[in-house]
Amino acid sequence: MAFQIRTGKVTSEAIMLACIERIEQREADVGAFVHYDANAALALAKQADSSAAKGPLHGVPFAVKDIIDTDMFPTGWGTPFYDGYQPSRNASCVELFIRAGAIPFGKTVTTEFAYFKPGKTSNPHNLNHTPGGSSSGSAAAVADNMLPFGFGSQTAASLIRPAAYCGVAGYKASHGSFDLQGVMSLSPSLDTLGFLARDIEDFELARSVLCGSTPAKSIDLEAAPLRISLFRGPHWHDGSLEMRDVCSRAMSELKVAGAQTGELACPEVFKLLTEAQKTVMAYEVAHARIYEYSHYKDQLSLQFKQLVESGLAVSRSDFESACTARDRAARILETMFIDTDIILTPAAPGEAPLGLDATGDPLFSRGWNLLKVPCISIPYGKGPNGLPLSVQLVARMGADDDLLAAAKWVDRQLNDLTI
């Protein structure tokens, strides 16, 4: 979209008008937004069309998850007691996007403290099903063609899972890739910023803006075929039959397309990662959000109170043991990437579950998030209720450019072949 605006194929105003029209048609049903200002966004789009290009994202509208500060919209963190709080500054990621010419359209729904209690958002593919969480609003807005791009974040499965459930691309960067000033802290060693979009190519440009670099492709897929390996992992049989079939079918399609395919065994230490992630997350959340627990306990959801209380009960020794398991697994994972470039694994247990009282199981992202590695969710196939399914690609820590290059190729092969 940035390229189309830059080359004059479409105006920012035309894109913004289409977004506004779609939001007016669907927002009452989907409930993706907490705050937005259509008139201000349209004025900024007209201004972009009448001025010289400000940067690589000139004139592109984007959504901001409501745990990320903006000086033009309140930031409520999905809670009743911070509802309406107005920050005086933009988060670093928002400011960098604005400097690159992008236009902030509004704030999208998050679960309470980016944890488990859902907000008002429904899955645009079927309003009776969850959109996932915690980046619920951004995933739903992008999936329903309300906006082309949105910020999300992940501590357990908060970006990859809603992307999978809503049938859009989701990219969770390597931990520490992007500055988190102005982004609510939940679990510092796990919190990671990322994006949701309909086009994977948008991720390269967005990443370059936040990293202060030019888009790079470090895997040369023309010089040598992509090496991609299926990883069933410790929870393979906890996923639906359809999800397992989609992963196996994707591997077969990629082999036909020319990839070198294989399968990786599950190391014993990987069987500890889900519980280790729960331990680390609970311990860090209890410390990061102790003020809210102490002062607003009666207004917290039962889920969040239980999380903080379980974290307060975690000893420092248990926390360090979980970190030790993580570090052992990370060293083994590095050796697994000697013979493969990319891992393919489930993005979620299956299609989005029925009901809006929960956001689905984070089972297939907890371990990868603990390991801090970059991940991308790519839509592929449908579940028994006609809702999207997705596969997840994983690369080694810091190999985000490799992952983005591979993901573009994988998406092209799978979704050009999908009937």
N, C-alpha and C positions, 0 to 999 in steps of 0.2 A: 504494500500500500504506500509506503514512503517513496518507493521508486516511481509509482504511478503519479503521485503528487508532484514529485521533483521533475518528471518529464512532461508534465502538463496533460497527461491522459485523463486526469480527473482532478477536480478542485477539492480543497479541504472543506469548503462550504457544502458541496454536494454530498460528501461522505458524512458530514455532521448532520445534515438534514435527513439523510437516510437512517442514521442511528436514532435520531430524535423521533422520527416517525415510527420506527420499530418499537422503541421504548414506550411510546404512548399507546401502541397497540397491545403490548404484552406485559408491561411491568406490573399491572394490577394482578395478573395471574402468577407470574414467575417470582416477583418479589426479590429482584437481584440487588436493588439499591437501598442504601440508608439515606444518602443525600446526593442530590445532583442539581445543577443549574444549567438548564438547556439554553437559556438566553445568553448567559455569559460564555458558554462553550461555542455557541454559534457566532457570537461577536469575535471571539478569538480566531475562529476558523476564517472568517471574512478578512480579519487583519492579516492572517498568515498568507492568504491568497494575494493580498495587495502589497506584500513586502518581500524583500529578498529572503532567500532561504536562510533560516537561522541555524540549521544543523541537520544531521542525518535523519531526524524524526520530524522534520518540519511539517506541521499541519496534521499530524496523526493523533487521533483521540485515544485516550487510555483510561482504564478504571484503576482505582486504588483500593486495595483491601482495607477495611476499617480497623486495622491495628497499626496503620502507617500514617504518620502525621502529615497534615496539609494545613497551610495557613488560610486556605479559602473554604475549607469544609471542616466541621467538627470531627473528632475522633473518639468513638465511644467504646472500642474494644469489645463490642457485643454485650455490654453490661448496662443495667439500668442506672447505676450510680455515676458512671462517666458519660452517660448520654448527654450530648450537647456541649461537651468540653471542647473548647477551641484552642488548639495549639497556636503559638505565635510564629512558628517556623515550619518549613517543609522538611520532611525526612530527606536525607541525602539522596536517596534513589529518585524521589520525586523531583527534587531540584535539578538533578542531572538530566532527567528527561525533559524538563521545561527548558533548560539551557540548550538542549538538542532540538528544540522546536516543537516538542509534543504538547498536546493540549489535555490537561486533566479534566475529565468530564464529571466525575463524581466518586463517591465512596460506596463500595460494595459490601454486602452483608458478610460478616464473619460469625462463627460460633462464639460463644462466651469465652473470652480470653484465648481464642483460637484452640479451644479444647473440644469437648464432646457435645455440649448443649446446643442444639440447632437454633438458627435464626429463622426468619420467615420464608426463606427461599425454597422453591420447588424445582424439580428437574424439568427442564423445558421439553424433554422428549415425552414425558408423562408426568403430569403435575401431582400425581398421587405417590410418586417415588422420590426418594431423597436425591439431592444433587451431590451428596458427599460433603465433607468438610475438612478443614475449617474454611478453605477458600471458596465457600459456597457461591457467593454472589458473583465473583469474577468468573468462575467456571460457567455458571448459568448465563451470564450476560454475553460472554463470548460464544457459547454454544447456540444461543438464540438470536445471533446476529444483531444484538444490541450495540456492541462495540467490537472492534477487531482484536483488542489486546487488553490484558489486565495483569496487575501485580497480584501474586499470591505468595504464600510462605509455607514452610513445612517444618514441623517439629517431630511428628510421627509419620503421618501420611496425608497431611493437609493440603497438598498440591497435586500429587500424582493421583490420589484416589478420586477427588472431584473431577479432575480432567478425564479420568477413565470413565466415570459414571455419566458425565455429560457429553462424552464423545468429542473432546477437543485435545489438542496437543498441550502437554504440560512439561515444563522444564524446571527442575530443581538443581540449582548450581552446586558445585563443590562448596562445602562449608568454608566460610571465610572469604569467598570470592568477592562479595559485595558488601559495602559499608552498611551497617545496620543502625546508624544513628537515626533516631526518630521512628524506629520500628519497635513495637512492644516486645520486651524480653519475656520469654516464658521459660526456656531451658537453654542457657547460653551455648553449651557445647553441641546442641542439636538444632537450634533455630537457623533456618536458611531461607534466603529470599529466592524467588523464582518468578516465572511468567506463565500465562495461559494465552494461547492464540489458536487461530484456525490454520495458520501457515507456519510450519517449522522454520522457514527461512527468516521469519521475523525475530526469532530468538538470537540469531547471530548478530544482527544489528543492535538489538536491545542490550545484549551482553557487552558489545563493544562500547556502547555509551556509558555503561556503569563501570567498566574496567578502564576506560580511557585509552582504548587500543583500537586498531583496525580489525574488522572481521578476518578471522584466520581459519584455514583448513589444513590441519597438520597431517591428516590421513589422505594420501593420494590414491583414491579409489580407481583411478585409471592405470596407475603403475602396477598395482597388485590388488587382487580381490580382497574384499572385506572378510576378516576372520571373525565369525560370530558363533557363540556357543550357548546352547540351552542350559539353563540352571534351574532344575526343579526345586531345589532347596528343601528345607525341613518341613515346609507347610504345603507342599504340592497337593496332597490329597485333602487339604482343608479348602481348596478352591473348588469351584463348580466344575462339572464335567465339561461344560461348554468352554470355560476359560482354559482348561488344560488342552482341549482340542484346538482352540485358537492358537495357543503357543506352539503346539506341534505342527499345525498347518502353516503357520508363519515360517517356521524353520524350513519346511519342505519347499515353500515358495521361494525363499531366499537362496536355497541351494540351487534350484532351477535357474534363478536369475544370475548365478555365477559366484555366490559367496562360498567361502570355505566354511563348512559348518561342522559342529561337533557338540559334545555334551560334557559338562563338568560335574564331577562327583561333589557331594556335599560334605565338606570337612566337619568333623565332630564338633569343633568349637562353634560353628555356625548355628548349631542347635541351641546354643546358649544366648544368642543375640536378642531374641525377642524379649526374654525376661530381663536381660541386661539393659535393654533400651527402656523398659518400663521402670527399672530401678533408677537409672540415671535421670530420666525425665521427672519422676516423682520427687526425687531428692532436690533437683535444681528448681523445679516449680515451687516447692515449699519455701525455698529461700527467696526466689524472685518475687513471689506474690504474697508474701507473709503479711504485708500491710493490709491488703484487701481482705485477707482471711481474718485478721485481727479486728478490723474496723467495720466491715460490711458483711460479716458472716451470714447474717439472716437474709441477705439479698443474693447470696451465691446459690447456684444450683447444687443439688445433692452430688452430682458427678464431680463438680470441681472441689467441693468441700472434702469429699472422700480422697481425691487425688492429693490435696495438700496434706491431709491427715496421714495418708500412707507415706508421703514424703518425709514428714516430720518423724515418722517411726523408723526410717532408714538410717542405719548407723553409717558413720564415715567409712568404717571398714567395709561394709557391704557395698557402698558406693564405689570405693576404690577397687573392689573385686570385680564389679561390673565393668569398670574402665579397663581393667587388666584383660578381661575376656575380649573386650572390643579391640584392644591393641594387638592381642594375639591373632584375632581374626583378620585384622587389617594387614598384618605381615603375611599371612597365608594368602590373602586376596591378591597381594602384589605378585606372588609367584604364579597364581592362576592366570594372570594377564600376560605371562611370558608367551603363552601359546594361543592367545586370543586377543582380539582388539576390543570386542564388545560382548557383554552378557545379555541374553534375552531371557526374561522371566515374567511371571504374571504382574500386572499392574494393580489388580484388585482381586478379591475372591470370585467375582462374577459381575453380572450387571447390577445396576443400582437396586437395592432392596425396596420393597413396598413400604410406604409409611414415611412420615416426616418427623417422627419423634427421636430418631437416631440418624447417624451419618454413615453407618457401615463400618466394617471391620478394617483396621489399619494394618492387618497382619503382614501384607506383602510389601510394606515399605519400612516398617520399624527397623529391621536389621540394616538395610542399606543406609537409612538416615543416621543410624548410630555410627556407621563406618565413614560417614561424611562424604561419600562419593557422589558424583553427578548422575542424575537419572532423567530420563525422558519417557513420557507416556505417549504412545501412538495409537490412535483409534484403529481397530481392525475387527470387523465382524459384528454380529448381533447376538444377543442372548435369547432365551426362549420367549421372553415378553417383548421382543423387538427393540430392546434398549442396547446402547452401545457396549461393546467390549473393547479392551485395549491391551496391548503388550507393553512391557517396560524394558527399556534399554539402559544398561548400566556401564559406566566406564571407570577406569582407575581414578583415584583422587587427583584432581587437578587437570585431568585430560578432557576438559569440557569442549575444547575445539574438536578433538577427535570424535567425541560423542555427537556433537551437532552435525559434523560432516557425515557421519555414519547414519544418523537419524534421518537426514534428508534422503539419502539413498534408500534406506529401508522403507520409509514412507512411500516413496515413489514406486518401489517394487510391489509392496503389499496393496496399496490402495489404487494403483492402476490395474491390478489383477482382480481386486475384489468385485464380485458381481452383486 
